[in-house]
């Protein structure tokens, strides 16, 4: 049975630390996600970009 979801990772836009991950559908067709999350290294909320 094939899996319908994949794991994507997020990294901080400033310090490039990989902090978060999320499961998403393989069928999605839009551009990469950008979320505002807390970065423990910078100690403040920053934009996190999707990487693979």
C-alpha positions, 0 to 999 in steps of 0.5 A: 500500500502506497502512502498518500502523505509525505513529511516536509521540514521547515528551516528558519529564514535567518539562522537556517536551523531546521526546527519543525516538520509536517505531514502533507498530501502528495497531491498538493499543487501549490508553491512551498509553504512559509509559516511564522513559527518560533525559532529556539535559536533566535528566540523569537518568531520568524518565517520558516521556509519549507525544504525537502 
